Amino acid sequence: MRLSAVVILAALAVASASGLERYTVPGVETDEVLMSIHVWGEVRSPGTYLVPVEADLVAGLSAAGGPSSVAKLSDVRIVYDDGELRYDLDRFLDAEGDPVPGLRPGATIFVPRRGFEWWKEVIDFSYKIIVAVNLIWIMSER
């Protein structure tokens, strides 16, 4: 640990001396150490994010822009190399659930889609087909 701190400080000194001070090492200036997590599924911006080491599930979802409107928050999964944790965020938001779990480096958060949302897509697609057929029928009458 001490050796890595020395290496980082040496790299900063070399960068500063060579005029490359615009390059920074995350966490050195702000004293905030970051970790990488992955957020997938029904969130606004799925992807890989850097969050503070003390981040929890809510912070991880917030980094991805929050859940989408079709997210199933009652079955959020946090996957690690050594296992998986399922968490009911709906119960927490209703002030009834367990405390929000913290995250570890490399965590993958997966937010599934609510099961009944498929019918909305079917109705939307059907509506578009009906409109297209109606438009063709009106144009053929003229």
ABEGO torsion letter per residue (X at the ends): XAAAAAAAAAAAAAAAAAGAAABBBBGAAAGBBBBBBBBBEBBABBEBBBBBAABBAAAAAAAAGEBBAABBAAABBBBBAAEBBBBBAAAAAAGABBBBBBBBBGBBBBBBBBAAAAAAAAAAAAAAAAAAAAAAAAAAAX
